[in-house]
Amino acid sequence: MNNIENKVVVITGASSGLGEATARHLAARGAAVVLAARRTDRLEQIAADIRSAGGKVEVVATDVTSRAQVQALIDTAVSVYGRIDVLVNNAGLMAIAPLDEVKVEEWDRMIDINVKGVLYGIAAALPQFRKQNSGHFINVASVAGLKVFSPGGTVYSGTKFAVRAISEGLRHEVGGSIRTTTIEPGAVDTELKLGSSHQQSAQFVNEFYKLAIPADSVARAIAYAIEQPADVDINEIVLRPTVQEF
């Protein structure tokens, strides 16, 4: 049995990387996908590909730092499809720089996207999941949420530790019929590596990411969590390149 077919899956950060790969993979397996990001031109290109392959897809321009826009995303998905089965909180920013650089605006941006964006998604979707008595949160954290990536990634790690903590508390609070999964990838070939404005840190990240695995590696992990029977909750998946030590 394909436990993905006909499920309605909302994906933030869907214009590239993990979000795009997940959208394409789940749509190919019969899910109806709702793609959210700021770059609507890119979303429309992905949606056109999905439609041409016979898939079901909607596009909603969404900045996850806006609670109103995230609520509108969920409202649109429910309006079009009548329900939501899965919310993939994937949008993220990785701005690597030593604390001595005091890049406070980048700290704020990471907190707004990586932490508050996830919380806005939960706030918008949880009432619908309660109403349905079913649903699945999939929150994308990082191996940097398992071990502090420093120097340089201290604040980024802080945001990803927060995602793990929020996800575990969410799992414990919602229990029963609502599932919660945290995905913790290592180096994956996405635009995430391009988020650093500090030149030395950016050079280090780009060199480190030469070992990165393809984004569809994470898409398959997400599909694995979704396709389980309703009484099975895959709470945490950590995946890295085989050669990655950190």
Buried (B, 14 or more C-beta within 10 A) or exposed (E): EEBBEEBBBBBBBBBBBBBBBBBBBBBBBBBBBBBBBBEBEBBBBBBEBBEEEEBBBBBBBBBBBBBEBBBBBBEBBBEEBEBBBBBBBBBBBBBBBBEEBEBEEBBEBBBBBBBBBBBBBBBBBBEBBEEBEBBBBBBBBBBBBBEBBBEBBBBBBBBBBBBBBBBBEBBEEBEEBBBBBBBBBBBBBBBBBEBBEBEEBBEBBEEBBEBBBEBBBBBEBBBEBBBBEEEEBBEBBBBBBEEBEE
